[in-house]
Amino acid sequence: MDITELYAAHRLALVRLAVLLVDDFASAEDVVQDAFAALARRPEAVRDPSKALAYLRISVVNTARSALRRRRTARAYSPPHDVAAPSPEDSAVLAEEHREVIEALHRLAPRQREVLVLRYWSDLSEAEIAKTLDVSRGTVKSTASRALVALEKGMRPTGPRSEGTEQR
């Protein structure tokens, strides 16, 4: 499979992955373009063509991390500003319940978010996630477990408790 076929077959899934990691569509598209550009510049980097998609996933995760680091650095040197409300187009893209999950996902630590996105969005195995993030399978398991607990806490309604329920 050449890079053009890879792009046609996997670009959208990789952009979706990147959106969940960097939280805006334009940056996500840039991240994916950078991953494909890196592969085009160094086609010998992937000796086995069947591993090209794994290479691209790793590249997307690493480029997303770099984008977030640059963003964090830029924010540290500029005065804080009000976050603009989402555009009508952004609001229309996801149903309300999906937006709530995405918002809770973005409140997680970056590694937790990466593990959950790779596991449940990209449907990767623990071994594939471990390879992509360069961590052990045990780290993937424990991070996923903690992330799901944190996500559940972040999704709980904040209204008054129902009668007859106890909170421990």
C-alpha positions in Angstrom: 0.0 0.0 0.0 1.5 3.3 -1.0 1.2 6.6 0.9 -1.7 7.8 -1.3 -3.7 4.7 -0.5 -2.8 5.0 3.2 -3.9 8.6 3.2 -7.2 7.8 1.5 -8.0 4.9 3.8 -6.9 6.2 7.2 -6.8 10.0 7.2 -10.2 10.5 8.6 -9.7 8.0 11.5 -6.4 9.6 12.3 -7.9 13.1 12.3 -10.6 11.8 14.7 -7.9 10.4 16.9 -6.0 13.7 16.8 -9.1 15.7 17.6 -9.6 13.8 20.8 -6.0 14.4 21.8 -5.6 18.1 20.8 -9.2 19.3 21.2 -9.6 21.3 17.9 -10.2 20.2 14.4 -7.7 22.6 12.7 -4.8 21.4 14.9 -5.9 17.8 14.5 -5.7 18.1 10.7 -2.2 19.7 11.0 -1.1 16.9 13.3 -2.2 14.2 10.8 -0.7 16.1 7.8 2.6 16.3 9.7 2.5 12.6 10.3 1.9 11.8 6.6 4.6 14.3 5.6 7.1 12.7 7.9 6.3 9.3 6.4 6.6 10.7 2.9 10.0 12.2 3.7 11.3 9.0 5.1 9.5 6.0 3.4 12.4 3.8 4.6 11.3 4.4 8.2 8.7 1.7 7.7 10.4 -1.3 6.3 7.2 -3.5 6.6 4.3 -1.8 4.8 1.8 -3.6 7.1 3.3 -1.5 9.9 2.8 1.9 8.3 -0.5 2.5 10.1 1.1 1.8 13.4 3.9 4.2 12.5 1.3 6.9 11.6 -0.6 6.4 14.9 2.6 6.7 16.9 3.5 9.8 14.9 0.0 11.3 15.5 0.2 10.8 19.2 3.7 12.2 19.4 2.9 15.2 17.2 -0.2 15.8 19.3 1.9 15.8 22.4 4.3 18.3 20.8 1.4 20.5 19.8 0.0 20.5 23.3 3.5 21.3 24.7 3.8 24.3 22.3 0.3 25.4 23.2 1.1 25.2 27.0 4.3 27.1 26.5 2.6 29.8 24.5 -0.1 30.2 27.1 2.5 30.5 29.8 4.0 33.6 28.1 0.8 35.3 27.1 -1.9 36.9 29.3 -4.9 34.7 30.0 -7.9 35.4 27.8 -11.5 34.3 27.8 -12.1 31.2 25.8 -14.5 31.8 22.9 -17.7 29.9 22.8 -17.8 27.1 20.3 -18.9 28.0 16.9 -22.3 26.9 15.6 -20.6 24.4 13.3 -18.7 22.8 16.3 -21.8 22.6 18.3 -23.7 20.9 15.6 -21.1 18.2 15.1 -21.7 16.3 18.2 -24.9 15.5 20.1 -25.2 16.8 23.7 -24.2 13.6 25.3 -21.1 13.2 23.1 -20.0 16.8 24.0 -20.3 16.0 27.7 -18.1 12.9 27.3 -15.6 14.9 25.2 -15.5 17.6 27.9 -15.0 15.1 30.6 -12.3 13.4 28.5 -10.4 16.7 28.2 -10.4 17.2 31.9 -8.3 14.0 32.3 -4.6 13.9 32.5 -3.0 13.7 29.0 -1.7 10.1 29.4 -5.1 9.0 30.7 -6.8 10.7 27.7 -4.4 9.1 25.3 -4.9 5.6 26.7 -8.7 5.9 26.6 -8.8 7.4 23.1 -6.5 4.7 21.7 -8.4 2.0 23.5 -12.0 3.0 22.9 -11.9 5.2 19.9 -9.1 3.6 17.9 -10.0 0.1 19.3 -6.3 -0.8 19.8 -5.3 -3.7 22.1 -3.3 -3.1 25.3 -0.2 -4.3 23.5 -0.7 -1.8 20.6 -1.4 1.0 23.0 1.8 0.1 25.0 3.8 0.1 21.8 2.3 3.4 20.6 2.9 5.2 23.9 6.2 3.4 24.7 5.0 2.1 28.1 4.4 -1.3 29.5 1.1 -3.2 29.2 0.7 -2.9 33.0 0.9 0.9 32.7 -1.8 0.8 30.0 -4.1 -1.3 32.3 -3.6 0.8 35.4 -3.9 4.1 33.5 -7.0 3.0 31.7 -8.6 1.8 35.0 -7.8 5.1 36.7 -8.9 7.1 33.7 -12.3 5.4 33.6 -12.9 6.1 37.3 -11.9 9.7 36.8 -14.1 9.9 33.7 -17.1 8.4 35.6 -16.6 11.0 38.4 -16.4 13.7 35.8 -19.7 12.6 34.2 -21.8 12.4 37.4 -24.6 14.9 37.6 -23.9 17.7 40.0 -27.6 18.3 40.9 -29.3 17.2 44.1 -29.1 13.6 45.1 -32.0 11.3 44.4 -34.0 10.2 47.4 -32.9 6.8 48.8 -29.4 6.9 47.5 -26.4 7.2 49.6 -23.1 8.6 48.7 -20.0 7.0 50.3 
